[in-house]
Structures are given as structure tokens and as C-alpha cells.
């Protein structure tokens, strides 16, 4: 433990040399064991990402379906409510459509 205390407190150069040589010796011995572990962790992350993407796609489909069933009036009201809540103006595209009809 004193070895690590020396390194962390700016200790002597021998401690740094020992750790460096130890890493060079240990890394080739541990790499064949760590490679499959790293690959498994990466595969798990990819699967989790794909699962989350499918979940969000399902939610997006539900929102689109609900908006289609509610009709254009509910969508317009939602835009206006969101604009008031955030303090921003209505989207420009919606304004152009309403002017073209009127």
C-alpha cells in the first residue's frame, strides 16, 4: 500500500518505474482474458440500445395513432399549448397552412 501512497503523493521515480514495468508484463497476460469480457459488454450495450430504439418506436407509433384519431383540431391545440408552456411562438409551418386556408 505504501507503494501507491508514494505514487499518489508524488513519490519517488522507482515506484513509477515499478508500476510501468508491471503493467507491461501483466497486460499481455491479462489481455486474452479481458478481450472476451469486453466483447460481451459491447454486445450487451448494442442489444440494450436496440431494445430501447424499438420501445421508442412503439411509443412514437402510439402517439401518431392517437393524433390521427384525435384529428387536426387536437393537434393544433397541442401545438398552441406547447407554445404557451415554453414561451415560444407557434411553428411557422402551421401558421402558413392556416393563412392559406383562410
Residue frames relative to the residue before (quaternion, step in Angstrom):
aa qw qx qy qz dx dy dz
X 1.0000 0.0000 0.0000 0.0000 0.00 0.00 0.00
X 0.6079 0.5670 -0.3540 0.4286 3.55 1.06 -0.67
X 0.5741 0.5924 -0.3746 0.4232 3.58 1.15 -0.60
X 0.7018 0.4490 -0.2686 0.4834 3.59 0.88 -0.93
X 0.6027 0.5462 -0.3576 0.4589 3.59 1.08 -0.62
X 0.6392 0.5220 -0.3202 0.4652 3.58 1.01 -0.81
X 0.6679 0.5012 -0.3063 0.4569 3.58 0.92 -0.91
X 0.6998 0.4792 -0.2777 0.4512 3.58 0.88 -0.91
X 0.7186 0.4145 -0.2584 0.4950 3.58 1.06 -0.59
X 0.6011 -0.5754 0.3580 0.4236 3.57 1.23 0.33
X 0.1533 0.8638 -0.4648 0.1201 3.56 1.29 0.52
X 0.7623 -0.3883 0.2636 0.4457 3.52 -1.21 -0.43
X 0.6356 -0.5613 0.3848 0.3646 3.54 -1.28 0.34
X 0.5505 0.6086 -0.4023 0.4058 3.59 1.17 -0.40
X 0.6346 0.5312 -0.3347 0.4506 3.59 0.95 -0.80
X 0.6615 0.4983 -0.3015 0.4724 3.59 0.94 -0.84
X 0.6411 0.5231 -0.3144 0.4653 3.54 1.02 -0.79
X 0.6510 0.5112 -0.3159 0.4638 3.59 0.95 -0.85
X 0.6636 0.4901 -0.3100 0.4726 3.60 0.91 -0.83
X 0.6498 0.5201 -0.3139 0.4568 3.60 0.96 -0.81
X 0.6737 0.4698 -0.2934 0.4891 3.58 0.89 -0.90
X 0.6304 0.5364 -0.3319 0.4525 3.58 1.00 -0.77
X 0.6521 0.5068 -0.3144 0.4681 3.58 0.98 -0.81
X 0.6482 0.5135 -0.3195 0.4627 3.59 0.98 -0.80
X 0.6868 0.4650 -0.2849 0.4805 3.59 1.01 -0.75
X 0.7203 0.4638 -0.2579 0.4467 3.60 0.85 -0.92
X 0.6071 0.6048 -0.3632 0.3656 3.62 0.93 -0.79
X 0.6873 0.4533 -0.3202 0.4687 3.67 0.75 -0.80
X 0.6515 0.5121 -0.3260 0.4551 3.60 1.08 -0.56
X 0.7300 0.4265 -0.2265 0.4836 3.59 1.04 -0.76
X 0.5326 0.6732 -0.3974 0.3244 3.62 1.11 -0.55
X 0.6676 0.4876 -0.3400 0.4483 3.68 0.83 -0.75
X 0.6532 0.4902 -0.3161 0.4828 3.59 1.14 -0.49
X 0.7079 0.4805 -0.2666 0.4438 3.58 0.95 -0.87
X 0.5660 0.6224 -0.3877 0.3768 3.62 1.10 -0.59
X 0.6969 0.4403 -0.3064 0.4760 3.68 0.74 -0.86
X 0.6163 0.5373 -0.3497 0.4574 3.59 1.07 -0.67
X 0.6603 0.4975 -0.3045 0.4731 3.58 0.96 -0.84
X 0.6473 0.5149 -0.3225 0.4603 3.60 0.97 -0.82
X 0.6436 0.5161 -0.3193 0.4663 3.58 1.00 -0.81
X 0.6489 0.5086 -0.3162 0.4693 3.58 0.98 -0.82
X 0.6521 0.5046 -0.3161 0.4692 3.60 0.97 -0.79
X 0.6399 0.5154 -0.3238 0.4691 3.60 0.98 -0.84
X 0.6423 0.5219 -0.3189 0.4619 3.58 0.99 -0.79
X 0.6488 0.5128 -0.3112 0.4682 3.56 1.01 -0.77
X 0.6413 0.5166 -0.3217 0.4673 3.56 1.00 -0.80
X 0.6640 0.5007 -0.3030 0.4653 3.58 0.92 -0.89
X 0.6407 0.5143 -0.3234 0.4694 3.59 1.00 -0.78
X 0.6417 0.5244 -0.3168 0.4614 3.58 0.99 -0.82
X 0.6697 0.4938 -0.2990 0.4672 3.57 0.93 -0.91
X 0.6369 0.5252 -0.3261 0.4607 3.58 1.02 -0.76
X 0.6569 0.4974 -0.3067 0.4764 3.57 0.97 -0.83
X 0.6388 0.5244 -0.3313 0.4551 3.60 1.00 -0.78
X 0.6520 0.4998 -0.3177 0.4735 3.60 0.99 -0.79
X 0.6313 0.5310 -0.3288 0.4598 3.57 1.02 -0.77
X 0.6799 0.4786 -0.2895 0.4741 3.59 0.89 -0.91
X 0.6161 0.5346 -0.3478 0.4623 3.58 1.08 -0.67
X 0.6424 0.5180 -0.3184 0.4666 3.58 1.02 -0.77
X 0.6469 0.5007 -0.3131 0.4824 3.58 1.00 -0.80
X 0.6377 0.5257 -0.3256 0.4593 3.58 0.98 -0.81
X 0.6408 0.5139 -0.3237 0.4696 3.59 1.01 -0.79
X 0.6398 0.5244 -0.3260 0.4577 3.58 0.99 -0.79
X 0.6539 0.5087 -0.3105 0.4660 3.58 0.94 -0.86
X 0.6582 0.5021 -0.3110 0.4669 3.58 0.93 -0.87
X 0.6536 0.5113 -0.3122 0.4626 3.58 0.97 -0.83
X 0.6594 0.4988 -0.3073 0.4712 3.58 0.95 -0.85
X 0.6468 0.5096 -0.3211 0.4679 3.59 0.98 -0.77
X 0.6494 0.5108 -0.3220 0.4623 3.59 1.00 -0.78
X 0.6691 0.4902 -0.3008 0.4707 3.59 0.99 -0.79
X 0.6665 0.5113 -0.3031 0.4499 3.58 1.05 -0.74
X 0.4323 -0.7081 0.4547 0.3239 3.57 1.15 -0.52
X 0.7128 -0.4821 0.3204 0.3961 3.53 -1.33 0.16
X 0.6028 0.5867 -0.3649 0.3991 3.58 1.05 -0.67
X 0.6692 0.4882 -0.3052 0.4698 3.58 0.91 -0.87
X 0.6317 0.5270 -0.3353 0.4591 3.58 1.03 -0.72
X 0.6441 0.5110 -0.3197 0.4709 3.59 0.98 -0.82
X 0.6495 0.5039 -0.3165 0.4733 3.57 0.98 -0.84
X 0.6328 0.5263 -0.3364 0.4577 3.59 1.01 -0.73
X 0.6340 0.5210 -0.3314 0.4656 3.60 0.99 -0.80
X 0.6752 0.4934 -0.2946 0.4625 3.57 0.92 -0.92
X 0.6509 0.5122 -0.3142 0.4639 3.58 1.00 -0.81
X 0.6573 0.4951 -0.3113 0.4754 3.57 0.99 -0.81
X 0.6365 0.5285 -0.3297 0.4549 3.57 1.01 -0.76
X 0.6656 0.4857 -0.3069 0.4762 3.58 0.98 -0.79
X 0.6626 0.5185 -0.3151 0.4392 3.58 0.96 -0.82
X 0.7506 0.3800 -0.2159 0.4955 3.58 0.98 -0.78
X 0.4566 -0.7027 0.4409 0.3216 3.58 1.24 -0.26
X 0.5611 0.5793 -0.4004 0.4351 3.57 1.20 0.42
X 0.5750 -0.5783 0.4473 0.3672 3.53 -1.27 0.31
X 0.6330 -0.5041 0.4099 0.4210 3.56 -1.26 0.30
X 0.6069 -0.5546 0.4062 0.3989 3.57 -1.11 0.49
X 0.5683 -0.6344 0.4123 0.3234 3.56 -0.97 0.88
X 0.6165 0.5690 -0.3500 0.4167 3.59 0.97 -0.79
X 0.6619 0.5034 -0.3085 0.4618 3.61 0.92 -0.85
X 0.6434 0.5276 -0.3185 0.4542 3.58 1.01 -0.79
X 0.6461 0.5197 -0.3238 0.4557 3.61 0.96 -0.81
X 0.6469 0.5189 -0.3229 0.4561 3.59 0.95 -0.81
X 0.6747 0.4938 -0.3096 0.4529 3.59 0.88 -0.87
X 0.6490 0.5088 -0.3209 0.4658 3.61 1.04 -0.68
X 0.6415 0.5299 -0.3258 0.4489 3.57 1.05 -0.73
X 0.6630 0.4913 -0.3088 0.4730 3.60 1.08 -0.66
X 0.7349 0.4490 -0.2315 0.4525 3.56 0.97 -0.87
